[in-house]
Amino acid sequence: MWHNLEARFGDREQVRAALHLDGMASVGAAHIGPPPVAPTGESADFWGIRRKPVVYEGRVY
């Protein structure tokens, strides 16, 4: 994508100026609390959202 835009508008700064785009940034924070804990048979992700397998009609989802 950038290759085609740069071919039309010039370098990336010119592309951003022509299309009124702000720069891209990444924002993240370190987890400072205790690690998420899930009961046996379940899993927990970074945010503490728990998941567990569910048996339904002979299958596990």
Secondary structure, 3 states (H helix, E strand, C coil): CHHHHHHHHCCHHHHHHHHCCCCCCCCCCCCCCCCCCCCCCCEECCCCCEECCCEECCEEC
